[in-house]
Amino acid sequence: MDALTVFGLAAVTAMLVFYALEDRNAHFILAFAGACALGSVYGFLQGAWPFGVIEAIWALIAARRWQKRVFNSGTR
């Protein structure tokens, strides 16, 4: 496996783990957003720009969900 593949595997694995843990703490939602951003970077570096665009959108959606949860519940 080359370094780019390992990077992509790590990003997608982190997405899966943080998504599964989102209900436990708002920080996992933010971590999921970061992992989606890394997945987006991977998609663009690999040349699969549609994947990169979709992952970037998911990163924005997750960041917005984190923002709503933190500022609506007061768990900063």
C-alpha positions in Angstrom: 0.0 0.0 0.0 1.3 3.4 -0.9 1.1 6.4 1.5 -1.9 8.0 -0.2 -3.9 4.8 0.2 -2.9 4.5 3.9 -4.0 8.2 4.4 -7.3 7.5 2.7 -7.9 4.4 4.8 -7.1 6.3 8.0 -9.4 9.2 7.1 -12.3 6.8 6.3 -11.7 4.7 9.4 -11.7 7.9 11.5 -15.0 8.9 9.9 -16.6 5.6 10.8 -15.4 5.6 14.4 -16.3 9.3 15.1 -19.7 8.8 13.5 -20.4 5.9 15.7 -19.5 7.9 18.8 -21.3 11.2 17.9 -24.1 10.6 20.5 -21.6 10.4 23.4 -20.1 13.9 23.1 -20.3 16.9 20.7 -16.5 16.7 20.3 -17.0 13.5 18.2 -19.2 15.5 15.8 -16.4 18.0 15.3 -13.9 15.1 15.0 -16.2 13.6 12.3 -16.2 16.9 10.5 -12.4 16.9 10.5 -12.2 13.3 9.3 -14.6 14.2 6.5 -12.3 17.1 5.6 -9.3 14.7 5.5 -11.4 12.3 3.3 -12.1 15.3 1.0 -8.3 16.0 0.7 -7.8 12.3 0.0 -10.4 12.4 -2.8 -8.8 15.3 -4.5 -5.3 14.0 -4.1 -6.4 10.6 -5.6 -8.1 12.3 -8.5 -11.6 11.4 -7.6 -12.9 15.0 -7.4 -16.6 14.0 -7.0 -15.7 12.1 -3.8 -13.6 15.1 -2.7 -16.6 17.5 -3.2 -19.1 15.3 -1.4 -16.8 14.8 1.6 -16.2 18.5 1.8 -20.0 19.0 1.9 -20.3 16.4 4.6 -17.5 18.2 6.6 -19.5 21.5 6.4 -22.8 19.7 7.4 -21.1 18.0 10.4 -19.4 21.3 11.5 -22.8 23.0 11.4 -24.4 20.1 13.4 -21.6 20.5 16.0 -22.1 24.2 16.2 -25.9 23.8 16.7 -25.4 21.2 19.3 -22.8 23.1 21.3 -24.5 26.5 21.2 -28.0 25.1 21.8 -27.1 22.9 24.7 -24.4 25.0 26.3 -21.9 22.1 26.4 -18.8 24.0 25.3 
